[in-house]
Amino acid sequence: MIRILVLHGPNLNMLGLREQSVYGSQSLQDIEGELREWAQVEGVELESRQSNAEAELVSWIQEARGRFDALVINPAAYTHTSIALRDAILASDLPAVEVHMSNIHQREEFRHRSYVAGVALGQISGFGSLSYMLGVKAALAHIRALRSTAQ
């Protein structure tokens, strides 16, 4: 069975309450529920976690090595500041998909730089909560393609 870890960075526990014009009205629990339903249909084991602490996110990425097949991460504000997250993703040896609900390239200039993008398979941004679904679908397609070529 394919296992995907979905990590949500700081302040994403406040989805549905904060800046609804940017992030919409869905809560993190709503988004995770949609992802779980999709995963069940696809036969994918999906685990989601959220933390406001950079060190905790780094530890979860390190622990994912050898336990998960792919990582989908919304680093949130750490996207633009955390070399530690970048290095953890690189060291995990997991294919990673970076997701953002808002289009970070249409926002403040300091949000245009992503430390994660350079070590990710790709970046999906600007599609609201759908960004998560697109991210897990991309991760699954990548893993399935790797497995089909390995046979």
N, C-alpha and C positions, 0 to 999 in steps of 0.2 A: 504494500500500500504506500502511496506517495504521501509524505508528511510535509506540510507547509506551516512555517511559523510566521504569524502576522504580528508585528510590533507597532504600537502607537506611542508616539513621543509626548512631550509635555503639553499640557493644557487640552489634550484631545478628550480627556474625561469630561470636559465642559461643553462638548458638542451639543447642540440643541439649545444651549443657554447663551453662549457667547457669539457675538458678531454673526448673527443669523444671515445678514446680507452677504457675508463672505462664505460661511460654512454651512448654511442651510439650517433646517429645524430638526433634522434627525439626530438622535442621541447616538453615542458610541455603541450602546447596547442594541439599538435598532440596526446599525450597520453590521455589527458582529452577528446578529441573528440572521440577516440576509446571507452573510458569508457562510454560516453554518448550514443553512438550508441548501445552498449551492453545493457545498462540500459533500453533503450527504448524498445528493443526486449523482455527483461525479465519483463517489467512492474515494474521496480524499480525506485524510485526517488533517484537520485544521486546528491550530492552537493560537489563540489571540491573547496578548498581554498589553497592558498600558502602564507607563511609568512617567512620572515627572522628573525622575532622577537619571542623569546621564550614566552614572556608574552602574545602575541596575540594568539599563538597556545594554551596556557593554557586556556585562556578565551574562545576560540572556543570550546574546549573540555568540559569545564564546562557548557556552554550554550547548548551543544548537549544533555545533560541529559533530558530525557523525550520528546525530539523532534526527535531523530533519533533512529533507531533500532540497528545500529552497526557503528563502526568506523574502517576505514582503514587508517593507518598512516605510512608515511615515515618520521620519525623524523630527518633524515639526520644526521648531526654532533651532534645534541642534543641527539641522541641515546646513546652516550657514556658519556654524561655529565649531563643530565637533570633529576634530581630527581623530579623536579617540574612537568615535563610532566608525569612521572610515577605516581605520586600522583594524578594528574588530571584525568588520565585514570582510576585509581582505584576508585576515588570518583565519576566518571561519571556513574558507574554501567553499562557501555555499553560493550558488547563483542567487543574486538579490535583485529585487525590483523595488525602486524607490517610487512612492506615491505621495501625492499632495492633492487635497481637495480643491484648493485654489490654484490658479495659474501663477506660480511664483515669479514668472518672468513679466507679468503685468502689474506686479506690486512694487513696493519700495525697492530701490536699487540694491540695498543690502541683502534682499532676499533672492537676488538673481544668481548668486554663487552657491553652488552645492558642493560640499566636500564629499558627499556620498556618490554623486553621479559618476565620478570617474572609476568607481569600483563596482558599479551596478550594471546589470544587463541592460537596463533602460530606466527611463523616468516617465511616469504618467502623472500629469497635473492638469488641473482646471476642470475636471468633470464632476466636482462635488463628491458625494459618497460613491458614485459609480467608479471613481478612480481606484477604490479598493477592489471592486469586482474585476475591473480590467487588469489590475495588478496580479491578483491570484490566478486569473485565467492565463495571463502571460507566463507566469511562473510554471503553471501546470503544463502548458504547451511546450515550454522549454525542456522540462524534465522528461516528458513523454518522447520528445524528439531525440533527446540524448539516449534514452533507453532503447528506442527503436533502431538507432544506428549502431548501438553496442551489441545487438544480437546478430 
